[in-house]
Structures are given as C-alpha cells and as structure tokens.
C-alpha cells in the first residue's frame, strides 16, 4: 500500500512539542537569579559611589595642600628674614633722636635705613607676611607673648602698653608672636556679652 506524500508521517515532529518547551525553559530566569543580579548591581553601584567620594576627597585635599604650600612655603625663609628687619631697627635705635633730626650725613643715613626697613616689610607683605603691632590693644595670647607687667591704673587691665618686639603673621598663622608688656592695676576689660539659656534672643 502506497503512502500519500501529502499526509504527515507518524515520526514527524509536531510544533509545540517537547523540543519547543525545552527552549522556552532555558530562556526563563528564576527569581533567585534575579535577586542575585540585583544584589551584584547594588554592590557595584555602592563601590562606584565610594570610589567617586574618595576621588572627590582626594581632589579637595590636594587643592588644600597646594594652597597651603603656596601660602606657607616661605615660612622658614620669612622667619630668617625677620632677624634682618630686627637688626635694621636696632641700628636705628642706637642713633640719638636729636642727631637724627638735625640736618647732615647722619640724618640721611637714618632715613636710608628706615626706607630699607619699610621696603623689606612691603616685600614681606606681598608674600602674605604681615606685621603685628598691638600697642594699646587688648592682650591676645594667640598673637602676643607677655614679657612683663606694667602697673598702670590709667588703662584697662590686660592692655598692651609696650611692644618689645613686633610680631608677624603669615596667612592665618602666627609666624612670630609680638613680645609685649601688659598693664596691671587698671579697670578690668569688659567681657564679651554672652547669652544665657533663659535669655530671649531678640
């Protein structure tokens, strides 16, 4: 008996049978795999954010270090130059005031020394080194160093009445504190006003 070629064979695969079902199952990802992928994604995102934060902190720290190096890099040199300024002022102090006022070579010499000292201070100021001359100001232990006390009731207690040696700052730091004499015996300086916990703020 001959078989019609148009009739399907008994051994032929039917669409949608076991082979097709197996392919669909291979493409299906279970919930456990999704959770694992999400956890890995969150971990990678956290590591990325931490790395970015560390890089930002490094950038800021580097900028701060560069700024400090630019502002304070001459600290040792400036401190050495201050001794030159001190010697110039000592040279002026030994010249009697009356001879400095009189016309002549000594007056011209003293004026030249004063000009040199002023130019030296201007040069230091251009590089961030500024003079502390606290005559008549309230004593500040952050900027001044008290050498002695002077009994003086005419000024408030703790006032700088004599500057033995001028001080200097570089940037926001003290390069050398001013050596001063402080008054003792006068009225106390008024404390800075403070608010109590129960005091209403206006």
Secondary structure by P-SEA (a helix, b strand, c coil): cccccccccccccccccaaaaaaaaaacccaaaaaaaaaaaaaaaaaaaaaaaaaaaaaaaaaaaaaaaaaccaaaaaaaaaaaaaaaaaaaaaccccccccccaaaaaaaaaaaaaaaaaaaaaaacbbbbbccccccccccbbbccccccccccccccccccbbbbbccccccccccbbbbccccccccccccccccccc
